[in-house]
C-alpha cells in the first residue's frame, strides 16, 4: 500500500483532539465515511482503518453507525443481525 502526506490544519487537529492519534483517527474517519456512503464493505473499511474486523464493528457501534452490506437487502439484514449478535456477545 502506498502512502500520501496530507496537511491537516491545526484547528482540525484541535477538533479531533490532541490526545488522539491523528493518523489512526483520520484513517478511521475516512474508512467509516466511505463505508457509510456505500463505497466499500465493512471488511474493507476495517482493513483501511487498520483494525481487526471485530474491533471495527465495535467502533461502528460506538459511533452509532448502521452495519450494512453492499449485498442485497436480505443479505444486509443478515449481516446486521450477525454483527449485532456478535456485539452483544463481545461487549456484554
N, C-alpha and C positions, 0 to 999 in steps of 0.2 A: 504494500500500500504506500503510495506517495503522500508526502505531507506538504502543506502550504502554510504560509505565515499570514495571519490576519491581524490587522491593527484594531484593537478594541479601545474606544475612548475610556479614559479613567472614570468618567461619570457612570458608564455602563458597568465597569468593574465594581464600583460602589454599590450599584443597584443589585448586582448578582450577589455581592457580599465578599468582602476582603478575606473572610475566614474560609471561604470555599476554594477548592482547586479550580481555577478559571478554565483550564483546558478540559478537565473532566466535566465540569458543568456545561461548558459550551458544546461538547460532544453530546451530552445528554439532551440539551435543549434542541439541537439540530436533529438528532435521531428521533426524539419524541414528536417534533413538529412534522417531520417527513412521514412518520407513522400515522399521525393524526390526519394528515392530508391524504392518506391512502397511497402514497408514493412507494412505500416499502412495507414489507411484512414485519410482524413483531419480532421474528427471529433475526431479520436483517438489521432492524433497529437496535436490538440488543448487541449484535456484533459491532455496529458502528459506535455505540455508546461504550464499547469495551467492557460489557458486563455479562455475567452468566445469564442465561435466559430467565431463570427463576428470579434473580435479583432485579432484572429489568421489569418483570411483572409486578414486583413489589413497588418499584419506582412509579409505574403507571398508576397503581392503586393510590400511592401517596399523593400523586399529582392529580388525582380524581379524573383520570382519563379512561375512556371506554376501551375494552380489549376486544378487538375485532380482527377480521382477516380479509385479505383480498380475494378470498374464495367466495362462493355463493352464500346467500343469506343463511341457509341451513347449516353450512359448514362454519360460518362465522358464529352462529348461536352455539354450536357445539364447542368451538374453540373458547368462546367467552365462558361457557358453563364449566369447561375443564379448568380454565385459568382461575375462575372464582373458587372452585373446589380446592385447587392447589393452594391458593392464597389463604383460604380458611384454615387449611391444614398447616400451612407454613407459618402464618402469623398468629394463629390461635384465635 
